[in-house]
Amino acid sequence: MSKLETAVSSLVELFKEYSGKEGKKGQLSSAELKEMLEKELSSPELKEKFNPEEVDTLLKDLDKGKDNLINFREFCRFVTLLARAYYKMEKEAKK
């Protein structure tokens, strides 16, 4: 599998692992999003930017369907934000 395919596959599996544990399958609740952030973000810089304690605010920003759940499309938007933050962090570290 190529690097891109591996990255995409990993994101899909990550979403499936955390979504639907407590409610609707294929959706992340506030508690599931918080658990994912606590377990899967290890960088202090990213943890600061996407603080698990501020999950309700993050959920509201991501939740375009206004159902208090994050679907896969909304999760992809979140991953894009993470990727952009990581890219910026790496770029600044090289200065």
Rosetta blueprint (number, residue, H / E / L):
1 M L
2 S L
3 K H
4 L H
5 E H
6 T H
7 A H
8 V H
9 S H
10 S H
11 L H
12 V H
13 E H
14 L H
15 F H
16 K H
17 E H
18 Y H
19 S L
20 G L
21 K L
22 E L
23 G L
24 K L
25 K L
26 G L
27 Q L
28 L E
29 S L
30 S H
31 A H
32 E H
33 L H
34 K H
35 E H
36 M H
37 L H
38 E H
39 K H
40 E H
41 L L
42 S L
43 S L
44 P H
45 E H
46 L H
47 K H
48 E H
49 K H
50 F L
51 N L
52 P H
53 E H
54 E H
55 V H
56 D H
57 T H
58 L H
59 L H
60 K H
61 D H
62 L H
63 D L
64 K L
65 G L
66 K L
67 D L
68 N L
69 L L
70 I E
71 N L
72 F H
73 R H
74 E H
75 F H
76 C H
77 R H
78 F H
79 V H
80 T H
81 L H
82 L H
83 A H
84 R H
85 A H
86 Y H
87 Y H
88 K H
89 M H
90 E H
91 K H
92 E H
93 A H
94 K L
95 K L
